[in-house]
Amino acid sequence: MTKRPGRPSLDPADTTMRLSLSLPAKRYDALSRTAAAERTTVSDWLRRAVTRELLLRKLPSPRP
């Protein structure tokens, strides 16, 4: 089996799910500027923001 190109798995012990998000252009542009100022990508910024929000809400842990 050949290695797939692209970003490495976020968690090698868990399956990664795709998520699609639509934003108004002005909001995306603002987010892009914020991500660039933090020297990251929009995708990575959103990943961290969603993870942070889920941790703050203390959602139940996923079942094994």
TORDO-116424 format. One record per residue: y, x, z of N, C-alpha, C, CB in turn. Coordinates in Angstrom, 2 decimals. Glycine has a CB too. Layout:
BEGIN
Y:X:Z:Y:X:Z:Y:X:Z:Y:X:Z;
...
end
This chain:
BEGIN
-1.18:0.85:0.00:0.00:0.00:0.00:1.24:0.90:0.00:0.00:-0.97:1.23;
2.20:0.58:-0.84:3.41:1.37:-0.90:4.46:0.82:0.05:3.96:1.41:-2.33;
5.30:1.70:0.51:6.36:1.29:1.42:7.44:0.54:0.64:6.96:2.53:2.16;
7.87:-0.60:1.18:8.94:-1.37:0.55:10.28:-0.70:0.80:8.96:-2.82:1.07;
11.15:-0.69:-0.20:12.47:-0.10:0.00:13.33:-1.01:0.87:13.17:0.16:-1.35;
14.36:-0.44:1.43:15.30:-1.26:2.21:15.31:-0.92:3.67:14.98:-2.70:2.04;
15.94:-1.78:4.42:16.11:-1.60:5.85:14.77:-1.60:6.57:17.00:-2.69:6.43;
14.57:-0.69:7.53:13.32:-0.70:8.29:13.23:-1.95:9.16:13.22:0.56:9.18;
12.04:-2.28:9.58:11.81:-3.45:10.42:12.66:-3.38:11.68:10.33:-3.57:10.78;
13.24:-4.50:12.08:14.05:-4.54:13.29:13.20:-4.35:14.53:14.81:-5.86:13.38;
12.01:-4.91:14.51:11.07:-4.79:15.62:9.68:-4.66:15.03:11.16:-6.03:16.59;
9.11:-3.46:15.05:7.81:-3.24:14.43:6.71:-4.14:15.00:7.41:-1.79:14.58;
6.90:-4.64:16.22:5.90:-5.48:16.85:6.07:-6.96:16.52:5.94:-5.29:18.35;
7.09:-7.31:15.74:7.36:-8.72:15.45:7.75:-8.89:13.99:8.47:-9.26:16.37;
7.51:-10.08:13.47:7.86:-10.40:12.10:9.36:-10.66:12.00:7.06:-11.61:11.60;
9.96:-10.21:10.92:11.38:-10.45:10.68:11.52:-11.70:9.81:12.05:-9.23:10.01;
12.42:-12.57:10.18:12.68:-13.80:9.42:14.03:-13.68:8.74:12.63:-15.07:10.35;
14.13:-14.21:7.53:15.40:-14.19:6.80:16.25:-15.37:7.23:15.15:-14.22:5.27;
17.56:-15.16:7.20:18.51:-16.20:7.55:19.64:-16.18:6.52:19.07:-15.99:9.00;
20.00:-17.35:6.05:21.09:-17.45:5.08:22.26:-18.13:5.76:20.64:-18.24:3.80;
23.46:-17.61:5.51:24.66:-18.13:6.15:25.77:-18.25:5.13:25.09:-17.22:7.33;
26.45:-19.37:5.12:27.59:-19.57:4.24:28.86:-19.61:5.08:27.44:-20.87:3.40;
29.87:-18.89:4.61:31.16:-18.84:5.31:32.28:-19.06:4.30:31.35:-17.49:6.06;
33.39:-19.64:4.74:34.56:-19.68:3.86:35.00:-18.24:3.56:35.73:-20.50:4.52;
35.54:-18.03:2.38:35.92:-16.69:1.94:36.89:-16.01:2.92:36.56:-16.76:0.56;
37.85:-16.75:3.45:38.81:-16.15:4.39:38.12:-15.66:5.65:39.89:-17.17:4.76;
37.15:-16.42:6.13:36.43:-16.01:7.34:35.55:-14.79:7.06:35.57:-17.17:7.87;
34.90:-14.78:5.88:34.09:-13.62:5.50:34.97:-12.37:5.37:33.35:-13.90:4.18;
36.12:-12.51:4.76:37.03:-11.37:4.61:37.45:-10.82:5.97:38.27:-11.77:3.80;
37.75:-11.71:6.90:38.13:-11.27:8.26:36.95:-10.57:8.93:38.59:-12.47:9.11;
35.76:-11.13:8.77:34.56:-10.51:9.35:34.29:-9.15:8.71:33.34:-11.43:9.17;
34.50:-9.05:7.41:34.31:-7.78:6.71:35.26:-6.71:7.24:34.50:-7.97:5.20;
36.51:-7.09:7.47:37.49:-6.15:8.03:37.08:-5.71:9.45:38.90:-6.78:8.05;
36.61:-6.67:10.25:36.17:-6.36:11.61:34.99:-5.40:11.59:35.79:-7.65:12.37;
34.01:-5.69:10.74:32.82:-4.83:10.64:33.22:-3.43:10.16:31.78:-5.45:9.67;
34.10:-3.36:9.17:34.54:-2.06:8.65:35.25:-1.26:9.74:35.46:-2.25:7.43;
36.06:-1.94:10.54:36.77:-1.26:11.63:35.79:-0.70:12.66:37.76:-2.23:12.31;
34.64:-1.35:12.80:33.61:-0.89:13.73:32.60:0.02:13.02:32.88:-2.08:14.36;
32.89:0.36:11.76:32.04:1.25:10.97:30.61:0.75:10.86:32.05:2.65:11.57;
30.48:-0.53:10.53:29.17:-1.13:10.33:29.25:-2.12:9.17:28.69:-1.84:11.63;
28.14:-2.73:8.84:28.11:-3.70:7.76:28.27:-5.11:8.33:26.79:-3.59:6.95;
28.61:-6.05:7.46:28.71:-7.45:7.89:27.35:-7.91:8.42:29.18:-8.35:6.71;
26.28:-7.58:7.71:24.93:-7.99:8.14:24.60:-7.46:9.53:23.88:-7.50:7.14;
24.86:-6.18:9.76:24.56:-5.60:11.07:25.45:-6.21:12.14:24.74:-4.07:11.04;
26.73:-6.44:11.84:27.64:-7.05:12.81:27.13:-8.43:13.21:29.07:-7.14:12.24;
26.71:-9.22:12.21:26.19:-10.56:12.49:24.90:-10.50:13.30:25.96:-11.32:11.18;
24.00:-9.55:12.95:22.76:-9.40:13.72:23.05:-9.14:15.19:21.92:-8.25:13.15;
23.98:-8.22:15.44:24.31:-7.89:16.83:24.99:-9.06:17.54:25.22:-6.65:16.89;
25.86:-9.78:16.83:26.56:-10.92:17.43:25.58:-12.04:17.80:27.64:-11.46:16.47;
24.65:-12.33:16.92:23.66:-13.38:17.20:22.77:-12.95:18.36:22.80:-13.69:15.94;
22.32:-11.71:18.35:21.46:-11.21:19.44:22.21:-11.29:20.77:21.01:-9.76:19.16;
23.47:-10.85:20.77:24.28:-10.89:22.00:24.42:-12.33:22.51:25.68:-10.27:21.75;
24.69:-13.26:21.60:24.85:-14.67:21.97:23.55:-15.24:22.55:25.29:-15.51:20.76;
22.44:-14.91:21.93:21.15:-15.40:22.43:20.85:-14.85:23.82:20.03:-15.02:21.46;
21.19:-13.59:24.05:20.97:-12.99:25.37:21.88:-13.61:26.42:21.19:-11.47:25.31;
23.14:-13.91:26.04:24.07:-14.52:26.99:23.61:-15.92:27.40:25.48:-14.60:26.38;
23.03:-16.64:26.46:22.56:-18.00:26.76:21.22:-18.00:27.48:22.45:-18.80:25.48;
20.61:-16.84:27.59:19.34:-16.67:28.29:18.30:-17.67:27.79:19.54:-16.83:29.80;
18.14:-17.69:26.50:17.12:-18.56:25.91:15.74:-18.11:26.34:17.22:-18.57:24.37;
14.78:-19.03:26.38:13.44:-18.64:26.78:12.88:-17.56:25.85:12.51:-19.87:26.80;
12.09:-16.68:26.41:11.46:-15.63:25.61:10.49:-16.26:24.63:10.74:-14.61:26.50;
10.36:-15.65:23.45:9.40:-16.20:22.49:7.98:-16.07:23.01:9.54:-15.49:21.13;
7.16:-17.01:22.58:5.75:-16.96:22.99:5.02:-15.90:22.18:5.06:-18.33:22.81;
4.07:-15.22:22.81:3.32:-14.17:22.08:2.46:-14.76:20.99:2.43:-13.38:23.04;
end
